[in-house]
Amino acid sequence: MVTMNISLPDTMKTFIDHRIAEAGYNTASEYVHDLVRLDQERLDQKKLESVLVERLEGDDWEEMSPDDWSSMRKQLQARLSEKG
């Protein structure tokens, strides 16, 4: 694991301290780790939505093969198991 130092204004430090206490985080690192994970998920969702819209608006529809469905199912199961 890598250590990263960041500088924050006092107001943000106070906010983080309150969030740690309210949300049950043990450390500021846990809180920041959760924020980054949520941002990654948000970006993944945005990318997925973009691809879906692009496919829906396109004329070149492709049939999903059983292997395609199986792959999507495995990916979804992996994501759900990560969330615990």
N, C-alpha and C positions, 0 to 999 in steps of 0.2 A: 504494500500500500504506500502511496506517495503522500507526503505532507505538503499542504499549500497554505500560505499565509495570505490573508486578505485584510484590507483596511476598510472600516465602515464608520459612518457618522454615528455619534452617540445614540441618535434616535433609532437607527436600525439595530444597533446592539441591544437596546432596551426592548425593541419589538421582538427580536429573536429570543431574548431571555424569557419574555412573557409566553411566547409560543412553545418554548421548551417545557415550561411549567404546565401550561394548559393542555398540551397535546401528548404529554407523557414521554417526550424524548429524554434520553439520559444526558446527551451532550449536544453542543452546537453542531458538531460534525454529523451526528445522526440526522439532525434537522436539515442541514445543507445537502447531505446525501439523498434524503427523501425529495427535496426540491429538484435536484438534478434528475433523479429517476422519473419524477412526474413530468418534467420538461421533455425528457427523452420520449416518454410515452405520448405526450402531446404532439411532438414532431412526427412520430411514427403514425399516429392517427391522421394527422394532416396529410402526410404522404399517401396513406392508403385512400383517404377520401379523394385526393387529387387523381389518383390512378383510376378509381372507380368512376368518377365523373368523366374523365377522359374516355374511358371504355364505353360508358353509356352514351356519350355524345358521338362516338365514332361509328363508322359504317362497317367496320371489319370485325363483326362479332365472331368469336371463336367458341366452340363447344368445350365445356370442361370435361376432361377425361376423368375416369375413376382415380388415376394417379394424382391429378390436380386436386381433387377433393380430399384425397387422403393426405396430401402434403399440407393443404390448408388446415385440415383438422388437427394434424400433429403440431403445427405452428400455434394454433389457438390453444391447444392443451398445454403446450410449453409455457405460453404467456400466462395462462390461468394458474398454473402451478407455481410460477415465479411470484405471483401476487399473494399466494398462500391462502 
